[in-house]
Amino acid sequence: MTTQIFSQIPLCLLVISLALTSTLSKQPSDPRNSRCHFLRKIADKEDIKFCWNDLRLPKDLIPQSYEVLILPDLQKSTFSGWSNVEVTVKKSTGSIVLHSKNLTISSVNIRYKDLNDAVTVKKWRLDESLEQMQVELSTPLVAGSSILLNISFTGVIKTDSLGFYLTSYKTKENVVRLLAATQFQPTEARSAFPCFDEPHMKATFQFNIIRPNDYISLFNTEKISEKAVSMNETMDTFNITVKMSTYLVAFVVCDFLSKSQMSKSGVNVVYSKPDTIDNVDFALDSTTRLLDYFEEFFAIRYPFTILDSVAVPGMFSNGMENWGLILYSANYITYNESASTQHDKTYLVVLVAHEVSHQWFGNLVTMEWWDDLWLNEGFATYIMYIGAKHILPESPLMEIFAFNVIEPAMADDSLDSSHPVISPVNNPKYISEIFDLITYYKGASLIRMLENVAGSDVFNEALRSYLHKHQYATATHDDLWAAFPRQLSKVADLNVKEMMETWTLQMGLPLVTINRDGRHVTCSQKRFVIIDHSEIRDFQPESSPFKLIRNELLPLAFDLGFPEYVKWARDSFQKVKNGSLVLTPNQEPIVLKYAVRYGGEEEWNHVMNLLKTSQSRRTVILEALTFTNESSKFNGLLETALSKPSPGDLHLILRSLKNSPNMAQLQWSFIKNNWSRMRCAFHNIPRRLRPIFKPLASLFRTEDQYDDLKTFLGTHMKDSDRLNIYILDAVQMNINWLSKSQKQLVQWLNAQSLR
């Protein structure tokens, strides 16, 4: 049982505590760490030193439970609150180090839980670079005791889709409505409330959220009470969570409507803005069925009584697996049978399966530190295909795993910018950078390989053993290897740990070369690096199922301007305009795209009007507009998207460059001329900046383009070494391929009798 802390603090005392700022006297620095460094920003404005200089927190203190109050002001984009933490003292210490980022701390109070004796706080100080807060005490804490740490704070609700952030949507009446949501993974819980923000420091959480009366608030658990605190505001109190990591805490303040459905474990609810609430039924049903399926698959009951899903407008990520409160980008979680395509339906199911599977892999059992992120994301990426196949049995999901997952992982792993699946994490910036294809896709590919070697029965039993043993705790890759039974090691002298560590602890793919000289065979192995081995032919399977390439061949026919295809698209477009034809959801994207490509002002203006009037099909319509061949129109799309507060439209246009490759140089010029705005739109986060450059890198193929890109990256992105290498490697690969193969390919094509 977890004791609730400071649960009855009156609201008036909260207001008083937030209004006061402690006056701190200058004290000598803590001598226990000789690697002290001066602060960029300190709470008491004095020239004092911060004497903890490590990315990781000390192990002296272990958090047990949090009670937090959050009071947001959406109109002013600010929030205030307090955090009460029960902490176990493992080792006597004269200071407390925890995380705090971009928060103004107004008071810190500490007392022993059992004795109720106050502990005198000498001062506290903040380190911006480590995102940490150190509280210096007058006397050391007693080992074996429990303390209650109470911190009052204020902060800013930003618009960068990180931490506690603000977003908005427009109603049918064109009224802007504000809402606030959270994105704490990987290290942003500290920007919403002071906490011990490391995955292994699991604790229970109880939240109190004060909201406007015409709004609702949501948390990881169900609401247990609400209380009026003023004429216009209500405080919602939520049930205590199970032990969980800070990055999985989530809350939302919005005015959404909801639909619910009962699973075997409890109620599933989907929240959406009012004008799209009728489009959440498929997501709700899929979530319910997947929850039941994964409970049986993992043989562990889902521990909460709710699993809420929220369609968040303007959310940068496609989904976030917060325990009990999954947040999705509104673009991907709504489905309209009459307007959405089969691809939309499949992607929705795969996305939901990914986030629901995380309720076990990642939430119930969490990686101990970010170097084992693949234990969360690799498993969720593989398991999501298994879950999605349960919902869509007719879809060839498992058959296309190699195309969707393994091939992209191999491509990235053949570049110099790759990294091992298990990779050391030594600074906050690098934590964000490892959310990439190596972690997700190579991790998933290795898990699939392990299942094929072990056999499904042994594999599934090992997963269940792993989850049961480490539930509500953290684990490492060694814990996973240990879950496989001893008899598996007897299969062809197989040692799971040894086998898997050859793949997880080093980057790259093995290139095995076999040379035969008469009766002698010589084998050699080295890492395959695509730039250094351009002489290796691309692997082509003997045959490919037509159903897997149909979606590639049909657009190619339109791109090449086959007359009968172009005529069909333009004729269909005119029939749609005059009301004599209703397109299926799978036909509409093709007709709109190639009406824009081969049409004129009439077609362009019609599709532009559709963009303004049809929110449910916005993604399809906006992508169709990127098919224009006119530079002024394409430039206008970029400028309009960049002017919006959310980067969602801009992200879609940038990654759609493949639709109009002749616009690559124009897009590159736009990026260079508007770089400060672009960087601001993507909040200067390396993994968010990648969509700016990756489409260009796939199309750039000359030495001049390579040099221009290299100069720009060296000037404007000096702190993104891994991303820079990735981008330049991709361009160099194109240059090498053209140098080697272009002449022969042209000669071969000219020699063919193609009709």
C-alpha positions in Angstrom: 0.0 0.0 0.0 1.2 3.5 -0.8 0.6 6.3 1.6 -1.0 9.4 0.2 1.0 12.5 0.9 -0.2 16.0 1.7 -3.6 14.9 0.2 -5.6 17.5 2.1 -3.6 20.7 1.5 -6.2 23.5 1.1 -6.3 25.4 -2.2 -5.7 28.7 -0.3 -2.4 27.3 1.0 -1.5 26.2 -2.5 -2.0 29.8 -3.8 0.1 31.2 -1.0 2.9 28.7 -1.5 3.0 29.5 -5.2 3.2 33.2 -4.6 6.1 33.0 -2.2 9.7 32.7 -3.3 12.2 31.4 -0.8 15.1 33.7 0.2 18.2 31.7 0.0 21.5 32.6 1.7 24.8 31.9 0.2 26.3 28.6 1.3 29.6 26.9 0.6 29.4 24.3 -2.1 29.0 20.6 -1.4 32.5 19.2 -1.2 31.5 15.5 -1.9 32.1 15.8 -5.6 35.3 17.4 -6.9 33.8 17.7 -10.5 31.7 20.8 -9.6 30.8 23.2 -12.3 29.3 26.6 -12.5 25.7 26.9 -13.4 24.2 28.8 -16.3 21.1 29.4 -14.2 20.7 29.1 -10.5 17.7 29.6 -8.3 19.0 32.1 -5.9 21.0 34.1 -8.5 24.2 33.7 -6.5 27.6 32.5 -7.7 27.4 29.0 -6.3 28.4 25.6 -7.7 26.3 22.6 -8.7 28.3 19.6 -7.3 26.7 16.7 -9.1 28.0 16.4 -12.7 26.5 13.2 -14.1 23.6 12.5 -16.5 22.4 9.8 -14.1 20.9 10.6 -10.8 22.6 9.4 -7.5 21.4 6.1 -6.2 21.0 7.4 -2.6 17.3 8.0 -2.9 14.4 6.0 -4.3 11.0 7.6 -5.0 8.0 5.5 -3.9 5.0 7.6 -4.6 4.0 11.0 -6.1 0.9 13.2 -5.5 0.8 16.1 -7.9 -1.5 19.0 -8.5 -1.6 20.8 -11.9 -3.4 24.1 -12.4 -3.2 25.0 -16.1 -4.3 28.4 -17.6 -4.8 27.6 -21.3 -5.4 31.2 -22.2 -2.2 32.5 -20.7 -0.2 29.3 -21.6 1.0 28.9 -18.1 0.6 26.3 -15.3 1.3 26.0 -11.6 1.3 23.2 -9.1 3.0 21.2 -6.4 4.6 17.8 -6.3 4.7 15.7 -3.1 7.1 12.7 -3.3 7.6 10.0 -0.7 11.3 9.0 -1.0 13.2 6.1 0.7 16.7 7.1 1.8 19.0 4.1 0.9 22.2 5.9 1.9 22.8 8.9 4.1 23.3 12.1 2.0 23.4 15.8 2.6 21.7 16.7 -0.7 18.8 15.6 -2.9 19.3 15.6 -6.7 16.3 15.1 -9.0 15.1 16.4 -12.4 13.6 19.8 -13.2 13.5 21.5 -16.6 12.2 25.0 -17.4 10.3 25.2 -14.1 10.4 28.1 -11.7 10.7 26.6 -8.2 9.0 28.7 -5.5 9.4 26.5 -2.4 10.9 23.3 -1.2 9.9 21.6 2.0 11.1 18.3 3.5 10.1 16.3 6.5 10.5 12.8 7.8 7.4 10.7 7.2 7.3 8.8 10.5 8.7 11.4 12.8 7.0 14.4 11.1 10.2 16.3 11.8 11.1 19.0 9.3 14.4 18.9 7.5 16.0 22.4 7.0 16.7 23.3 3.4 19.8 25.4 3.0 19.3 26.2 -0.7 18.4 24.7 -4.0 20.0 25.2 -7.4 19.3 24.2 -11.0 21.6 22.9 -13.8 20.2 23.6 -17.2 22.6 21.4 -19.1 21.8 18.3 -17.0 18.2 19.3 -16.4 18.6 18.6 -12.7 17.8 20.3 -9.4 19.9 19.9 -6.3 18.5 20.6 -2.8 21.2 21.1 -0.2 20.2 20.2 3.4 21.4 21.5 6.8 21.9 17.9 8.1 22.3 14.6 6.2 19.3 12.4 5.8 19.2 9.2 7.9 19.7 6.0 5.9 16.7 3.7 6.0 14.2 6.5 6.6 11.4 7.8 4.4 11.0 11.5 3.7 8.3 13.6 2.1 9.6 16.1 -0.5 7.2 18.9 -1.3 8.0 21.3 -4.2 5.9 24.1 -5.6 6.5 25.3 -9.1 5.2 27.2 -12.1 5.9 26.7 -15.8 5.0 27.6 -19.4 2.7 25.5 -21.5 4.7 25.5 -24.8 3.5 24.6 -28.3 6.3 22.2 -29.3 4.5 18.9 -28.7 6.9 18.2 -25.8 6.3 18.0 -22.1 3.0 19.7 -21.1 2.1 21.4 -24.4 -0.7 23.5 -25.9 -2.5 22.7 -29.2 -5.8 23.7 -30.8 -8.5 22.8 -33.3 -11.2 24.6 -35.2 -14.9 23.8 -34.8 -17.3 23.6 -37.7 -18.2 27.2 -36.9 -14.5 28.1 -37.4 -14.0 28.8 -33.6 -10.6 28.0 -32.3 -10.6 25.7 -29.2 -7.6 25.2 -27.0 -6.5 22.0 -25.4 -3.4 20.8 -23.5 -1.8 17.4 -23.6 1.5 15.7 -22.6 4.4 14.0 -24.3 6.9 12.9 -21.6 8.9 10.3 -23.5 11.8 10.2 -23.3 12.8 12.9 -20.7 10.1 15.6 -20.5 8.1 14.6 -17.3 10.7 16.9 -15.6 9.4 19.9 -17.5 5.9 19.4 -16.1 6.7 18.6 -12.4 10.0 18.0 -10.5 10.6 14.2 -10.4 13.2 11.4 -10.5 12.9 11.1 -14.3 14.7 7.9 -15.0 12.9 4.7 -16.3 14.0 2.4 -13.5 12.8 4.8 -10.8 9.3 3.6 -10.8 6.7 4.9 -8.4 2.9 5.3 -8.0 1.2 8.5 -9.1 -1.9 10.3 -8.0 -2.9 13.4 -9.9 -5.2 16.3 -9.1 -6.0 18.6 -12.1 -7.9 21.9 -11.9 -9.8 22.6 -15.1 -12.4 25.0 -16.5 -15.9 23.8 -15.9 -16.6 23.5 -19.7 -13.6 21.2 -20.1 -12.7 17.7 -18.9 -9.4 16.3 -17.7 -7.9 12.9 -18.3 -5.2 10.9 -16.5 -3.7 7.4 -16.6 -6.4 6.2 -14.2 -10.1 6.7 -13.7 -11.4 9.8 -11.9 -12.5 9.2 -8.4 -13.9 12.6 -7.4 -14.4 16.1 -8.5 -14.7 19.3 -6.4 -15.6 22.9 -7.3 -12.8 25.2 -6.4 -14.3 28.4 -7.8 -17.3 29.5 -9.8 -15.5 28.5 -13.0 -13.1 25.7 -12.1 -13.3 22.1 -10.9 -10.6 19.9 -9.4 -10.6 16.3 -10.6 -8.8 13.7 -8.5 -7.7 10.5 -10.1 -7.0 7.0 -8.7 -3.5 6.0 -7.7 -1.6 4.2 -10.5 0.4 1.0 -10.3 4.2 1.5 -10.1 5.3 3.0 -13.4 8.0 5.1 -15.0 7.7 8.9 -15.1 7.7 9.0 -18.9 4.5 7.1 -19.0 2.6 9.6 -16.9 0.1 11.5 -19.1 -2.8 14.0 -18.7 -5.0 15.9 -21.0 -7.3 19.0 -20.6 -9.8 19.3 -23.4 -13.5 19.7 -24.4 -13.8 16.4 -26.3 -16.6 13.9 -26.6 -16.2 10.2 -26.1 -17.4 6.8 -27.0 -16.9 3.6 -24.9 -16.8 -0.1 -25.3 -16.3 -2.9 -22.7 -13.4 -5.3 -22.9 -12.8 -8.3 -20.6 -10.6 -6.1 -18.4 -12.6 -2.9 -18.3 -13.8 0.1 -20.2 -12.1 1.3 -23.4 -12.9 4.9 -24.2 -11.9 7.0 -27.3 -12.0 10.8 -27.0 -12.1 13.1 -30.0 -13.1 16.6 -31.0 -16.9 16.7 -31.5 -16.9 16.9 -35.3 -14.9 13.6 -35.7 -16.4 11.6 -32.8 -18.4 9.5 -35.3 -15.1 8.4 -36.9 -13.6 6.7 -33.8 -15.7 3.5 -33.8 -13.2 1.4 -35.7 -10.3 2.5 -33.5 -12.4 1.8 -30.4 -13.4 -1.7 -31.6 -9.8 -2.5 -32.6 -8.5 -1.4 -29.2 -11.0 -3.5 -27.4 -10.3 -6.6 -29.4 -6.5 -6.1 -29.2 -6.6 -5.7 -25.4 -8.4 -9.0 -25.1 -6.1 -10.7 -27.6 -2.9 -9.5 -25.9 -4.1 -10.5 -22.4 -4.4 -14.0 -23.7 -1.2 -13.9 -25.8 0.9 -12.6 -22.9 -1.1 -14.5 -20.2 -1.1 -11.4 -18.0 -4.2 -9.4 -17.2 -4.2 -5.7 -18.1 -3.8 -4.0 -14.7 -6.0 -0.8 -15.1 -9.8 -0.5 -15.2 -9.6 1.9 -18.2 -7.7 2.3 -21.4 -8.5 5.7 -22.9 -7.4 6.8 -26.3 -7.3 10.4 -27.3 -7.2 11.8 -30.9 -4.9 14.9 -30.4 -4.9 17.5 -33.1 -1.4 18.7 -34.0 0.4 15.9 -32.2 3.9 15.5 -33.7 4.3 11.7 -33.0 1.8 9.3 -34.5 1.1 7.7 -31.1 2.3 7.5 -27.5 1.7 4.5 -25.3 1.1 6.2 -21.9 -0.2 3.5 -19.5 -4.0 3.7 -19.5 -4.1 6.9 -21.6 -2.8 6.4 -25.2 -2.5 9.6 -27.2 -2.7 9.5 -31.0 -2.3 12.0 -33.8 -5.8 12.8 -34.8 -4.8 12.2 -38.5 -4.3 8.5 -37.9 -6.8 7.4 -35.3 -10.0 8.4 -37.1 -11.6 6.2 -39.8 -14.5 6.9 -42.1 -15.7 3.9 -44.1 -16.9 6.1 -47.0 -13.8 8.3 -47.2 -10.8 6.4 -45.8 -8.7 4.1 -47.9 -7.7 0.5 -47.2 -4.2 1.8 -46.4 -5.7 4.1 -43.8 -7.5 1.2 -42.2 -4.5 -1.0 -42.1 -2.2 1.7 -40.8 -4.7 2.5 -38.0 -4.8 -1.1 -36.9 -1.0 -1.5 -37.0 -0.6 1.8 -35.0 -3.2 0.8 -32.4 -1.6 -2.7 -32.1 1.8 -1.0 -31.5 0.6 1.2 -28.7 -1.6 -1.5 -27.0 1.2 -4.0 -27.1 3.3 -1.4 -25.2 1.0 -1.8 -22.3 3.0 -5.0 -21.6 6.3 -4.4 -23.4 7.5 -1.1 -22.1 4.9 -0.3 -19.5 4.5 -3.4 -17.4 8.2 -4.3 -18.0 10.4 -1.3 -18.8 13.9 -1.1 -20.0 16.2 -0.2 -17.2 17.9 2.6 -19.1 17.6 4.1 -22.6 20.5 2.0 -24.0 18.0 -0.9 -24.0 15.2 1.1 -25.7 14.9 -1.7 -28.3 13.3 -3.9 -25.6 10.4 -1.5 -25.7 10.2 -0.5 -29.3 11.6 -3.5 -31.1 9.1 -5.8 -29.4 6.2 -3.5 -30.0 7.1 -3.2 -33.6 7.2 -6.9 -34.1 4.2 -7.8 -31.9 2.1 -5.1 -33.6 2.1 -7.2 -36.8 0.9 -10.2 -34.9 -1.9 -8.2 -33.2 -2.9 -6.5 -36.4 -3.1 -9.8 -38.2 -5.6 -10.8 -35.5 -7.8 -7.8 -36.5 -7.3 -8.0 -40.2 -6.8 -11.8 -40.9 -7.2 -11.2 -44.7 -4.3 -8.8 -44.9 -0.8 -10.1 -45.8 0.7 -8.3 -42.9 3.2 -10.9 -41.9 4.2 -11.5 -45.5 5.2 -7.8 -46.0 7.1 -7.6 -42.7 10.3 -8.1 -44.7 9.4 -5.2 -47.0 8.2 -2.8 -44.4 10.6 -3.5 -41.6 13.6 -5.7 -42.5 14.6 -3.9 -45.7 14.5 -0.3 -44.2 16.5 -1.6 -41.2 19.2 -3.2 -43.5 19.4 0.0 -45.6 20.1 2.2 -42.5 22.4 -0.4 -41.0 24.6 -0.3 -44.1 25.5 3.3 -43.5 28.3 4.7 -41.5 25.8 6.6 -39.4 24.4 3.4 -38.0 24.8 2.3 -34.4 24.4 -0.9 -32.4 20.9 -1.8 -31.3 22.2 -1.6 -27.7 24.1 1.6 -27.7 25.6 3.6 -24.7 23.6 6.8 -23.8 25.7 9.5 -22.2 23.8 12.7 -22.7 20.2 13.9 -22.9 20.4 14.8 -26.6 21.4 11.2 -27.6 18.4 9.8 -25.8 16.2 11.4 -28.3 18.4 10.4 -31.3 18.1 6.7 -30.7 14.4 6.7 -31.5 15.3 5.6 -35.1 14.9 2.7 -37.5 17.8 0.8 -36.0 16.1 0.7 -32.6 12.6 0.0 -33.9 13.1 -2.0 -37.1 16.4 -3.8 -36.7 15.3 -4.5 -33.1 12.0 -6.0 -34.5 13.9 -8.0 -37.2 16.2 -9.5 -34.6 13.3 -10.6 -32.4 11.7 -12.2 -35.5 15.0 -14.0 -36.2 15.1 -15.2 -32.6 11.5 -16.6 -32.8 12.4 -18.4 -36.0 15.5 -20.0 -34.4 13.7 -20.9 -31.1 10.4 -21.8 -32.5 7.1 -20.1 -31.7 6.2 -22.2 -28.7 9.5 -21.7 -26.9 9.6 -18.1 -28.0 6.1 -17.3 -26.6 6.8 -19.1 -23.4 10.0 -17.2 -22.9 8.2 -13.9 -23.4 5.6 -14.8 -20.8 8.3 -15.8 -18.4 10.1 -12.6 -19.0 7.0 -10.5 -18.4 5.9 -12.4 -15.3 9.3 -12.2 -13.6 9.9 -8.5 -14.2 6.3 -7.0 -14.1 6.1 -3.6 -12.5 9.9 -3.4 -12.7 12.6 -2.9 -15.2 14.8 -5.3 -17.2 17.9 -5.5 -19.4 18.7 -7.5 -22.5 20.4 -10.0 -20.2 17.1 -10.6 -18.4 15.5 -11.4 -21.8 18.2 -13.9 -22.8 17.8 -15.5 -19.4 14.1 -16.1 -20.0 14.8 -18.7 -22.6 14.8 -22.2 -21.2 18.0 -24.2 -20.8 16.9 -26.9 -23.3 17.1 -24.2 -26.1 20.9 -24.0 -25.5 21.1 -27.7 -26.5 19.7 -27.0 -30.0 22.7 -27.1 -32.2 24.8 -25.9 -29.3 22.9 -22.7 -29.3 23.6 -20.1 -26.6 20.9 -17.4 -26.9 23.0 -14.7 -25.2 26.1 -15.3 -27.4 24.0 -15.6 -30.6 22.0 -12.4 -30.0 24.9 -10.2 -28.7 26.7 -10.7 -32.0 23.8 -8.8 -33.5 22.8 -6.4 -30.8 26.2 -5.1 -29.5 27.7 -4.3 -32.9 26.3 -2.3 -35.8 26.0 -3.4 -39.3 25.3 -6.5 -41.4 27.7 -9.4 -42.1 28.9 -9.8 -45.7 30.0 -13.4 -46.2 32.3 -14.0 -49.2 33.0 -17.5 -50.4 35.8 -18.2 -52.9 36.3 -21.6 -54.5 39.7 -22.6 -55.9 39.4 -26.2 -57.1 38.7 -28.3 -54.1 39.5 -25.5 -51.6 36.9 -23.1 -50.3 37.8 -19.9 -48.5 35.2 -18.0 -46.5 35.6 -14.5 -45.2 33.3 -12.1 -43.4 33.2 -8.3 -42.9 30.7 -5.6 -42.3 28.6 -4.7 -45.3 28.8 -0.9 -45.9 27.0 0.1 -49.0 29.1 3.1 -49.9 32.3 1.0 -49.7 30.8 -1.9 -51.6 29.0 -0.4 -54.5 30.1 -3.3 -56.6 27.7 -5.6 -54.8 24.6 -6.1 -56.9 21.2 -5.3 -55.3 19.5 -8.5 -54.3 16.5 -9.4 -56.4 14.2 -12.2 -55.4 13.4 -14.7 -58.1 9.8 -13.7 -58.0 7.6 -11.3 -56.0 4.0 -11.7 -55.2 2.1 -9.4 -57.5 -0.1 -8.2 -54.6 3.0 -6.6 -53.0 4.0 -4.6 -56.0 0.6 -3.6 -57.4 0.6 -0.4 -55.3 4.0 0.5 -56.8 3.2 -0.3 -60.4 0.0 1.6 -60.7 1.4 5.0 -59.6 4.4 4.4 -61.9 2.0 4.1 -64.9 0.6 7.5 -64.0 4.0 9.0 -63.4 5.2 7.9 -66.8 2.2 9.5 -68.4 0.6 6.4 -70.0 -2.2 8.1 -72.0 -5.0 5.7 -71.1 -4.3 6.2 -67.4 -4.0 10.0 -67.6 -7.3 10.1 -69.5 -9.0 7.9 -66.9 -7.9 10.2 -64.1 -9.0 13.4 -65.8 -12.3 12.0 -67.0 -13.0 10.6 -63.5 -12.2 13.9 -62.0 -14.7 15.7 -64.2 -17.4 13.2 -63.4 -16.8 13.7 -59.7 -17.1 17.4 -60.1 -20.4 17.2 -61.9 -21.7 14.6 -59.5 -22.0 11.7 -61.9 -19.4 9.6 -60.2 -18.7 8.7 -56.6 -15.1 7.4 -56.1 -14.3 4.7 -53.6 -11.8 5.6 -50.9 -9.1 3.7 -52.7 -9.7 5.5 -56.0 -10.0 9.0 -54.7 -6.3 9.6 -53.9 -5.2 8.5 -57.4 -7.7 10.6 -59.2 -7.0 13.7 -57.1 -3.2 13.3 -57.4 -3.1 12.9 -61.1 -5.8 15.5 -61.8 -3.4 18.0 -60.1 -0.4 16.6 -62.0 -1.9 16.7 -65.5 -4.6 19.3 -65.0 -4.7 23.1 -64.9 -6.0 25.9 -62.8 -9.5 24.3 -62.7 -8.3 21.1 -61.1 -5.9 22.9 -58.7 -8.6 25.3 -57.5 -11.1 22.5 -57.0 -8.7 20.4 -54.9 -7.7 23.5 -52.9 -11.3 24.1 -52.0 -11.6 20.5 -50.9 -8.7 21.1 -48.6 -10.6 23.9 -46.9 -13.9 22.1 -46.6 -13.0 18.5 -45.8 -11.1 17.9 -42.6 -11.7 14.2 -42.5 -9.8 13.7 -45.8 -7.3 16.4 -45.2 -4.2 14.2 -45.4 -5.2 12.7 -48.8 -6.1 16.0 -50.3 -2.9 17.8 -49.1 -0.7 15.0 -50.5 -2.6 15.3 -53.8 -1.6 19.0 -54.0 2.1 18.0 -53.7 1.8 16.4 -57.1 1.8 19.8 -58.9 4.5 20.4 -61.5 4.3 24.2 -61.0 7.0 25.7 -58.9 4.9 28.7 -57.7 2.2 26.4 -56.4 4.6 24.0 -54.7 6.4 27.0 -53.1 3.0 28.4 -51.9 2.2 25.0 -50.2 5.5 25.1 -48.3 5.0 28.8 -47.2 1.4 28.2 -46.1 2.4 25.1 -44.1 5.4 26.8 -42.5 3.1 29.7 -41.3 0.9 27.3 -39.3 1.5 26.8 -35.6 1.6 23.0 -35.9 4.2 21.4 -38.2 1.9 18.6 -39.3 1.1 19.9 -42.8 4.8 20.9 -43.3 5.9 17.5 -42.3 3.6 15.8 -44.8 4.6 18.1 -47.7 8.3 17.6 -47.0 8.1 13.8 -46.9 5.9 13.9 -50.1 8.8 15.2 -52.2 9.0 11.8 -53.9 5.7 12.7 -55.6 7.3 15.6 -57.4 11.1 14.9 -57.6 11.6 17.8 -60.0 10.8 20.1 -57.0 13.8 18.8 -55.0 16.0 21.8 -55.7 13.1 24.2 -55.1 12.4 22.6 -51.8 16.1 22.7 -50.8 16.2 26.4 -51.7 13.1 27.1 -49.6 14.6 25.2 -46.6 17.9 27.2 -46.8 16.1 30.6 -47.2 13.8 29.8 -44.3 16.1 27.8 -42.1 15.5 29.7 -38.8 11.8 29.3 -39.2 12.1 25.6 -40.2 14.3 24.9 -37.2 11.8 26.6 -35.0 8.9 24.6 -36.5 10.6 21.3 -35.6 12.0 22.7 -32.3 15.6 22.0 -33.3 15.3 18.3 -32.2 17.5 16.0 -34.4 14.9 13.2 -34.8 12.3 15.8 -35.8 14.7 17.6 -38.2 15.3 14.3 -40.1 12.1 14.6 -42.2 13.4 17.9 -43.6 16.5 16.2 -45.1 15.7 12.6 -45.6 13.5 13.2 -48.7 16.2 15.4 -50.2 18.9 12.9 -49.5 16.9 10.2 -51.4 16.8 12.4 -54.5 20.1 14.3 -54.5 22.7 12.6 -56.8 25.4 15.0 -57.8 28.7 16.1 -56.3 27.5 19.7 -56.3 24.4 18.8 -54.3 26.5 16.8 -51.9 28.9 19.6 -51.3 26.1 22.2 -50.9 24.4 19.9 -48.4 27.6 19.2 -46.5 28.5 22.9 -46.2 25.0 23.7 -44.9 25.0 20.9 -42.3 28.5 21.8 -41.2 27.4 25.4 -40.7 23.9 25.1 -39.2 23.7 21.6 -37.6 27.1 21.2 -35.9 25.5 19.4 -33.0 23.8 16.7 -35.0 26.7 14.5 -36.1 24.7 11.3 -36.4 22.0 12.9 -38.5 24.5 14.7 -40.7 26.4 11.4 -41.5 23.2 9.6 -42.2 22.1 12.3 -44.7 25.4 12.6 -46.5 25.8 8.8 -46.7 22.5 8.6 -48.4 23.5 11.1 -51.1 26.9 9.5 -51.6 25.1 6.2 -52.1 23.1 7.7 -55.0 26.2 9.2 -56.5 28.0 5.9 -56.4 25.1 4.0 -57.9 24.8 6.4 -60.8 28.5 6.3 -61.4 28.5 2.5 -61.6 25.1 1.7 -63.1 23.6 4.6 -65.0 25.4 4.0 -68.3 24.7 0.3 -68.4 21.0 0.8 -67.4 20.4 3.3 -70.2 22.1 1.0 -72.7 19.9 -1.9 -71.6 16.7 0.1 -71.7 17.6 1.4 -75.2 18.1 -2.2 -76.3 14.7 -3.4 -75.2 11.6 -3.4 -77.3 9.2 -1.9 -74.7 5.6 -1.3 -75.6 
